[in-house]
């Protein structure tokens, strides 16, 4: 079941900055793209591929705080895992 969350204004702003940054990694841009696409649509969820990119961005020591903000937002919008 998908979570009914949307990207906050702060996270959307961070995602926008990442997408405009020429030096941001592909993983960071993927996470930012996913977060930005979910700004006002709670029915959308982060894909498995974008979730993986978001996770790697959060674990990265070289990722900026802005990139991690966007990645965190994208990850909160992943469906819950089945146990």
C-alpha positions in Angstrom: 0.0 0.0 0.0 1.3 3.4 -0.9 1.8 6.1 1.7 -0.3 9.2 1.2 2.5 11.7 1.5 3.6 14.5 -0.8 6.9 16.3 -1.1 7.2 19.4 1.2 8.1 22.8 -0.1 11.5 22.6 1.5 12.3 19.2 -0.1 10.9 20.3 -3.5 13.2 23.4 -3.4 16.1 21.1 -2.6 15.2 18.8 -5.4 15.0 21.7 -7.8 18.4 22.8 -6.8 19.8 19.3 -7.4 18.3 19.1 -10.9 19.8 22.4 -11.8 23.3 21.5 -10.5 25.6 20.4 -13.3 27.9 18.5 -10.9 25.2 16.5 -9.1 25.4 12.7 -9.6 22.9 10.7 -11.6 21.7 9.0 -8.4 21.0 12.4 -6.7 19.2 13.7 -9.8 17.1 10.5 -10.0 16.1 10.9 -6.3 15.4 14.6 -6.8 13.3 13.9 -9.9 11.2 11.4 -8.0 10.7 13.8 -5.1 9.8 16.7 -7.3 7.2 14.7 -9.3 5.4 14.0 -6.1 4.8 17.5 -4.9 1.1 17.6 -5.1 0.1 14.1 -6.1 -0.2 11.7 -3.1 -1.2 8.8 -5.5 2.3 8.7 -7.0 5.0 6.5 -5.4 8.7 6.4 -5.8 9.8 3.6 -8.1 12.1 0.8 -7.0 14.9 2.2 -9.2 14.5 5.8 -7.8 14.2 4.3 -4.3 17.5 2.6 -4.7 19.1 5.8 -6.1 17.7 7.7 -3.1 19.1 5.1 -0.7 22.6 5.3 -2.2 22.4 9.1 -2.1 21.6 9.1 1.6 24.5 6.7 2.3 27.0 8.7 0.2 29.5 10.7 2.2 30.0 13.1 -0.7 26.3 13.9 -1.3 25.3 17.4 -0.3 22.7 18.1 2.4 20.4 19.3 -0.4 20.7 16.0 -2.3 20.0 14.1 0.9 16.9 16.2 1.6 15.5 15.3 -1.8 16.5 11.7 -1.5 14.9 11.4 2.0 11.6 12.8 0.7 11.6 10.4 -2.2 12.2 7.4 0.1 9.4 8.3 2.4 7.1 7.9 -0.6 8.1 4.3 -1.3 5.4 1.6 -0.6 5.9 -0.3 2.6 7.7 -3.6 2.2 5.7 -6.8 2.6 6.9 -8.9 5.5 
